[in-house]
Amino acid sequence: MTHQEDLHPDTMSVHAGVGEFEHRPVVPPIHQTSTFGFDNVDQGAALFAGKEQGYIYSRMGNPTVGALEGAIAELEGGHGALACGSGMAAIHTAFAAFLDAGDHVVCSEAVYGPTCTLLETQFARYGVQATFVDTSDVGAVQRAMRPETKVLFVESPGNPTLVVSDLAAMAAIAQEWEARLIVDNTFMSPVLQQPLALGAHVVVHSLTKFLNGHADVVGGAIVAKTQEDHVHLRKVLNHLGGVLPPLESFLVHRGIKTLALRMERHAASAIEVARHLEGHEAVAWVRYPGLPSHPQHEVHMKQSRSGGGMVAFELCGGVEAGKAMMNAVKLCGLAVSLGGVETLIQHPASMTHASMGPEARARAGISDGLVRLSVGIEHLDDILTDLDQALGAAQRASEGAGLTA
Ligand SMILES: Cc1ncc(COP(=O)(O)O)c(C=O)c1O
């Protein structure tokens, strides 16, 4: 199916990237092959020279992977997409494509921990400097920009604090400084938020999360707004080599068919979970972008269709109460990752954001007691029952330790 902007996200999720294959299968087949034959030497040479369109070798392109890339590009409203071996492979490729030695990056303080670590370790070795700022503060972003800033990297809502940045304002700053705005849209997915329409140049995703949705694939994607960026990113990905294999591409494409349906359920349950936690005596504070209590609620609702499926909170008893709660859950899984059909709970300071170190975490507002919840599509009552019994365990642990809940 060709790009049709007038279709609703629910319809696009089902039909995007299906394409045309021999025998007209309803679902793109899995082309489980590393390489493709040539008719003769001249045809092989024409393919390599770009004089003829076709497949050569699966690192350079594969029909099953191409179908997924078409789907993601359609959903995000980009010129083209690239499927990568993980979200980090996508972020690495995007940075490598747009940064040279001596360049500077302005990056959200609240980002997935390894994104921060990638800039501070690997890219620092290549002579790229990074400044981390609270990108919910437009003035702070403006002040951090320099003539050598080539990339403004924003995650909104940010992992794990769910701090929200004004994407249109970020795009205006990037434009003024002739930098590229790259947005990590993992937490929202394209059915809830479309950064390219708000002025971003590039979107990155961990496909591992909501897009695949079934916790059985690690993958990533880069979406470029322009043909020029898409061609450049394709070349860089081909050199770096972090591509997504055909079977994984097939699975993510299958997951995308129910993306809109799943996001609706994730968000409908997450807002109820957030409200429930807000009203619970054991809970000190809750962050959910869909609730008016979130500091950037209005900005978020201006640029997104709902608050999404992620909730962050801290218990009155701090770290020990949080540990007791996470050890007591029965239905919710104690595991990192997010965006799957199952509810998962985790502790960012010791898990997903441990690599950042205490200083960077403090800067990003990631307290030691913060708990991150990815609300799944189980029945809401069952999720709440499990959280309540686990909060009870946390309260008993706090009382035992002489802390008040
Ligand atoms: C917002 C965000 N971006 C990127 C990543 C990295 O994705 P992956 O684990 O697929 O490399 C993650 C992983 O949790 C994430 O939460």
The ligand as an SDF file (V2000), in Angstrom:
LIG
                    3D

 16 16  0  0  0  0  0  0  0  0999 V2000
   13.7710    5.2150   25.0890 C   0  0  0  0  0  0  0  0  0  0  0  0
   14.7100    4.1220   24.6820 C   0  0  0  0  0  0  0  0  0  0  0  0
   15.5120    4.3210   23.6290 N   0  0  0  0  0  0  0  0  0  0  0  0
   16.4010    3.3770   23.2230 C   0  0  0  0  0  0  0  0  0  0  0  0
   16.5090    2.1820   23.8910 C   0  0  0  0  0  0  0  0  0  0  0  0
   17.5220    1.1650   23.4140 C   0  0  0  0  0  0  0  0  0  0  0  0
   16.8630    0.1400   22.7300 O   0  0  0  0  0  0  0  0  0  0  0  0
   17.4550   -1.3470   22.5900 P   0  0  0  0  0  0  0  0  0  0  0  0
   17.4440   -1.9620   23.9470 O   0  0  0  0  0  0  0  0  0  0  0  0
   16.5180   -1.9810   21.6060 O   0  0  0  0  0  0  0  0  0  0  0  0
   18.8390   -1.2140   22.0580 O   0  0  0  0  0  0  0  0  0  0  0  0
   15.6870    1.9230   24.9840 C   0  0  0  0  0  0  0  0  0  0  0  0
   15.7790    0.6510   25.7210 C   0  0  0  0  0  0  0  0  0  0  0  0
   15.1950    0.4500   26.7620 O   0  0  0  0  0  0  0  0  0  0  0  0
   14.7630    2.9210   25.4010 C   0  0  0  0  0  0  0  0  0  0  0  0
   13.9680    2.7550   26.4610 O   0  0  0  0  0  0  0  0  0  0  0  0
  1  2  1  0
  2  3  1  0
  2 15  2  0
  3  4  2  0
  4  5  1  0
  5  6  1  0
  5 12  2  0
  6  7  1  0
  7  8  1  0
  8  9  2  0
  8 10  1  0
  8 11  1  0
 12 13  1  0
 12 15  1  0
 13 14  2  0
 15 16  1  0
M  END
$$$$
